[in-house]
């Protein structure tokens, strides 16, 4: 009969700690790096927590800040590539990097 209380005291805290450790390794957060606008659009530039990739959330310029994004772009390997994509496709800038 003493086995069950001992089990509760010994095993449950160990399992709790192990589950917290494994969960913390799986949780990834994205971070807002920059905001801007161009043409009829505005953007937020986001990065993964390890800065290995970046993406844009794009809204119509006059859309509410609380509204869902007009578009969320694919992932880019650098902030430079993400911002060039925005400039070429949304701000309609004529940059040498823009595809013709």
Buried (B, 14 or more C-beta within 10 A) or exposed (E): EEEEEEEEEEEEEEEEEEEEEEEEEEEEEEEEEBEBBBEEBBBBBBBBEEEEBBBBBBBBEEBEEEEEBBEEBEBBEEBEBBBBBBBBBBBEBEEEEEEE
